[in-house]
Amino acid sequence: MFNRFLASIGIGSATIDTLLEKPRYMPGEEVRGVVKIRGGNVEQRIETIQLSVMTEYIRESNDHKYTQHGEVGRFHVCPPFTLNAGENREVPFSFQLPHQTPLTIGRAPVWVKTELDVRGGVDPGDNDRIEVIPTPAMNTVLEALSLLGFRLRKAECEYSSRLGGRMPFIQELEFVPTTQFRGQLDELEVMFYPSDRELELVLQIDRRARGLSSFFAEAMDMDESFVRTRFTNEQLTAGPNELAHQLADIISRYA
C-alpha cells in the first residue's frame, strides 16, 4: 500500500524513454520509433501514451516579448494496458510529422514530447529534440529567393491568430534584398503553408520609403502588402530558375 502511495506522487513509478528512428525529418514525413517503458515498484494502469510535436513561439504583451510553448500535433499511440511492477515493455509507434511543423532554423526548436497517462499517478515524460529540414518544394522556393538576391536574416515563430491557421503561431522567414530589389524593399517575409500536393506562400512585402508620402506610409505600417500565392508540385519541379521569374513578377507588382 505504501509503495502504491509513493507511485501516486511519482516515487517508484514507471519511467519511459523514447527512441526515434533518426534525428532529422521533413514536414509531412513519417516519424517512427519506440517508447521503452519500465515498470515501477507497483502495478499501474496506463491509459495511453501520448506523443506531441512541440515548438516555441514569441508573444508580445505590453511591449514585452516572451517565449511560449506551442503544440504542432498530438498523437495517441496505444490503447490502455496494465504495466506490472518491474516490467519492461516496448511500444512501437509511427505518425506523420505535421506539414506545419516549423523548420529548425533560427530560433525555432522542435521536439517530440512523450507522456505516459498513468491512472491515479504522476505522468512521467520524455523530450527528444529533432531537426526539421525543408522539403524539396521549400528548397526550390529558398533557392529561387537566393537567385533573386534575397538573404535569410532571421527565422522565428511568432504569435498570429490571423496567419497561423489552426495554430496560434506561424513561422516567418525574414529576408533582406541584396541585389535586384535592394532599392525597392526593406525586407521580405515568407510563410510556408505546405500540403501533399502544393505549397502555398504568404509573402509580406515591406516597401522601402521613397519620398514624404512613403515615409508617412511606413510610419503607419501602410508600406506592407500581404500576398498569397500557390504553386503545385508539378510547377515546382520546373526548378528554381523558373520559380524565380514568377516570384520576381509577383514581388515587382507590390514593390
Rosetta blueprint (number, residue, H / E / L):
1 M L
2 F H
3 N H
4 R H
5 F H
6 L H
7 A H
8 S H
9 I L
10 G L
11 I L
12 G L
13 S L
14 A L
15 T E
16 I E
17 D E
18 T E
19 L E
20 L E
21 E L
22 K L
23 P L
24 R E
25 Y E
26 M L
27 P L
28 G L
29 E L
30 E E
31 V E
32 R E
33 G E
34 V E
35 V E
36 K E
37 I E
38 R E
39 G L
40 G L
41 N L
42 V L
43 E L
44 Q E
45 R E
46 I E
47 E E
48 T E
49 I E
50 Q E
51 L E
52 S E
53 V E
54 M E
55 T E
56 E E
57 Y E
58 I E
59 R E
60 E E
61 S E
62 N L
63 D L
64 H E
65 K E
66 Y E
67 T E
68 Q E
69 H E
70 G E
71 E E
72 V E
73 G E
74 R E
75 F E
76 H E
77 V L
78 C L
79 P L
80 P L
81 F E
82 T E
83 L E
84 N L
85 A L
86 G L
87 E L
88 N E
89 R E
90 E E
91 V E
92 P E
93 F E
94 S E
95 F E
96 Q E
97 L L
98 P L
99 H L
100 Q L
101 T L
102 P L
103 L L
104 T L
105 I L
106 G L
107 R E
108 A L
109 P L
110 V E
111 W E
112 V E
113 K E
114 T E
115 E E
116 L E
117 D E
118 V E
119 R L
120 G L
121 G L
122 V L
123 D L
124 P L
125 G E
126 D E
127 N E
128 D E
129 R E
130 I E
131 E E
132 V E
133 I L
134 P L
135 T L
136 P H
137 A H
138 M H
139 N H
140 T H
141 V H
142 L H
143 E H
144 A H
145 L H
146 S H
147 L H
148 L L
149 G L
150 F E
151 R E
152 L E
153 R E
154 K E
155 A E
156 E E
157 C E
158 E E
159 Y E
160 S L
161 S L
162 R L
163 L L
164 G L
165 G L
166 R L
167 M L
168 P L
169 F E
170 I E
171 Q E
172 E E
173 L E
174 E E
175 F E
176 V E
177 P E
178 T L
179 T L
180 Q L
181 F L
182 R L
183 G L
184 Q L
185 L E
186 D E
187 E E
188 L E
189 E E
190 V E
191 M E
192 F E
193 Y E
194 P E
195 S L
196 D L
197 R L
198 E E
199 L E
200 E E
201 L E
202 V E
203 L E
204 Q E
205 I E
206 D E
207 R E
208 R L
209 A L
210 R L
211 G H
212 L H
213 S H
214 S H
215 F H
216 F H
217 A H
218 E H
219 A H
220 M L
221 D L
222 M L
223 D L
224 E E
225 S E
226 F E
227 V E
228 R E
229 T E
230 R E
231 F E
232 T E
233 N H
234 E H
235 Q H
236 L H
237 T L
238 A L
239 G L
240 P H
241 N H
242 E H
243 L H
244 A H
245 H H
246 Q H
247 L H
248 A H
249 D H
250 I H
251 I H
252 S H
253 R H
254 Y H
255 A L
